[in-house]
Amino acid sequence: MTETFDALWEQWKPLFASRSHIYAKNADDADDLLSTTYLKARLAFPRFRADWDFQSWVLKIMSNAWTDTARSRQLRPTVGFRDIAVGLGNGGQRTDDLEDRIPDPKPADLTEPIVEGFLDTLATPERNLVQLRMMGLEFHEIGQALGITELAAKCRLYRLRQLLWSAA
């Protein structure tokens, strides 16, 4: 069944990619939306019925994912995760004092409510990354599922850990 999904996805991927660029305002958000859509559609594919239109089904998943992303961003502070991660938290100007703003990760006494509260503040792609890791997937598997490299998965998770520990 996965082979069928992958074949259908590859057939319609150009349409999905162009639609993700229409929803998102920049290439990074479009790539994140496309990755999130792929992951959600792949996980939901066992419930897909043969009489449904595949492209419409996936585009509805994409629409819902974009709505979720937009809602989560309204609840987040104006300086988002990406801004902190690349050092652009000062109005768009790159700074090299990232280490001053994000301390080295230190193990803290993290309780379940703290972790759950932190997950609720994350955008969908970051939350998916953490959840996949919590499910026990290896970094190369996470990278394949989200459409990023293994190194990117490791770096993003490292940054998320830093943010979690600084919030605790």
Secondary structure, 3 states (H helix, E strand, C coil): CHHHHHHHHHHHHHHHHHHHHHHCCCHHHHHHHHHHHHHHHHHHHHHCCCCCCHHHHHHHHHHHHHHHHHHHHHHCCCCCHHHHHHCCCCCCCCCCCHHHHCCCCCCCCCCHHHHHHHHHHCCHHHHHHHHHHHCCCCHHHHHHHHCCCHHHHHHHHHHHHHHHHHHC
